Amino acid sequence: MAAWAYFHEIGHITSNVTECTGVLLSIGDQVIHGRNMDQYPGQARNIVLHLTIKKDGKYLGESVDWYWFKVGFVTLLKYNVASLEENWRFGNPLSKDQLLTFIKQGVPSLAWAYREVLVNEKLNTFDKVVSYLEQNNVACALYNIIGGTGKDQGVIISRDPFEKFPTISLSSSNQGSNGYKYLVQTNYDHWLPDPVEDQRRTIGEDLLAKMQNNLLNEFGVYAVMDTYPIHNEGTFYTVIMNAKYNRLIAFGQPSITLFDDE
């Protein structure tokens, strides 16, 4: 049972393919965060829960997740602070010995990092959350996509247990042809081109760049997240988050039928 706590990290030993997409769109004084969770096995979508979390009578935030079984989150809205999403990063595969060494050293499961963000009262601003997730110990490669409560508050943090990479932010990103700033992160380093066989990031960026003004809102971000192959056979759920207004809108995937290879 203890191995379930490191389910995600164990996956990096075999480099099984898992896909996710995160979108940050800056509109006026708010940032809209779109999140698709793509995972396997498909049957696990039946245990996805939409959770509202409170402590000592105070509501702290919401999560739509199936990582609750390991007492953590990979999708989270902390009220009045930030929206958060963890994505798989294709780094060098871990060896079993490397992972066991990290566990013996006390490196926590990645899903516990967001739980710490949620319950730690000192992590009460966007900047503090970003700083924490840039520096906490990790046992596998990953991305943190974070949206804040103010203008252009959005970052993508690329993490690896063996290397450090610069964080990119909405505040320093280029404007699209429609005059708005956005960031898209899938499962590949943003400083490299998309693989030919997986163009999700490129497709998402093209859609956002060409988006008409009447769709520069939560509905428009959902339209991007619902476009194939951003939304695909492995998508467990889609979430639209807005930390400024403490809003989380969750969409399950009953319309996606599990396919049979036979």
C-alpha positions, 0 to 999 in steps of 0.5 A, spaced: 500 500 500 505 504 501 507 504 494 501 507 492 503 514 495 509 514 489 504 512 484 506 517 479 514 517 481 514 509 479 511 511 473 517 514 471 521 508 471 517 505 465 516 512 462 509 510 460 505 515 456 501 519 460 498 526 457 495 532 460 494 539 457 494 546 461 492 553 458 493 560 462 490 566 458 491 573 461 484 577 460 484 584 464 486 583 471 484 575 471 487 569 469 483 563 466 486 556 467 484 550 463 486 543 465 485 537 462 487 530 466 489 525 461 491 518 464 490 511 464 487 506 466 481 508 463 477 505 469 480 509 474 476 515 471 470 512 475 474 514 482 475 521 480 472 526 485 470 533 485 472 535 492 471 541 497 476 542 502 475 545 509 479 545 515 477 547 522 470 550 519 474 554 514 473 552 506 480 552 503 479 550 496 477 545 491 480 539 487 478 535 482 482 529 482 483 521 483 489 522 487 485 523 493 487 515 494 494 517 496 492 523 500 494 529 495 492 533 489 495 534 482 489 539 480 487 544 485 484 551 487 486 554 493 481 560 494 484 567 494 491 564 492 492 560 486 490 555 481 495 549 480 496 543 475 501 538 475 503 535 468 507 529 467 514 531 464 518 526 459 525 526 462 530 521 463 527 515 466 528 513 473 531 507 476 528 503 481 534 504 486 534 512 484 527 512 486 528 508 493 534 513 494 529 519 494 524 515 498 529 514 503 531 521 503 524 523 505 523 526 498 515 527 498 510 524 493 509 530 488 501 530 490 503 532 497 506 538 495 499 541 493 496 538 499 502 543 503 500 549 499 493 548 501 494 547 508 500 551 509 497 558 511 504 561 510 503 560 502 498 565 502 500 569 495 501 567 488 508 569 489 509 565 495 506 558 492 511 559 486 517 560 490 515 554 494 514 549 488 520 552 484 524 550 490 521 543 494 524 537 493 522 532 487 523 525 485 521 525 478 520 530 472 514 534 472 511 541 470 507 546 475 502 550 471 500 556 476 495 561 475 494 567 480 489 572 482 491 578 479 493 581 472 498 576 468 499 572 474 501 565 471 507 561 470 510 554 468 515 551 472 519 545 469 522 541 475 527 535 475 530 531 480 537 532 477 537 539 473 534 546 474 530 550 468 528 557 468 520 558 470 516 562 464 511 567 466 505 570 463 508 577 465 514 576 460 510 572 454 509 575 448 502 577 446 498 573 441 495 576 434 489 578 438 493 582 443 492 577 449 497 573 453 497 566 454 501 560 455 500 552 454 504 546 457 503 539 455 508 534 457 514 536 453 519 542 454 517 548 452 523 550 449 523 545 444 518 544 438 512 539 439 514 532 437 511 531 430 506 525 433 504 530 438 502 537 436 497 538 442 501 544 445 502 547 438 494 546 436 492 550 443 497 556 441 494 556 434 487 556 437 488 561 442 492 566 438 486 566 433 481 566 438 475 572 437 474 577 442 467 574 444 471 567 446 476 570 450 473 568 457 472 561 460 467 559 455 473 560 450 478 556 454 473 550 455 473 550 447 480 550 446 480 544 452 475 540 448 478 540 441 481 534 439 487 532 440 487 536 446 481 533 449 482 525 447 481 518 448 485 518 455 482 525 458 479 523 465 476 530 466 477 538 464 477 543 469 476 551 468 479 555 474 479 562 476 483 564 482 480 571 482 473 569 483 474 562 486 471 559 481 472 551 479 468 548 473 469 541 472 467 537 466 467 529 466 468 525 460 461 521 459 461 522 452 468 519 451 467 512 450 473 507 452 476 504 446 478 497 444 484 495 440 481 488 438 
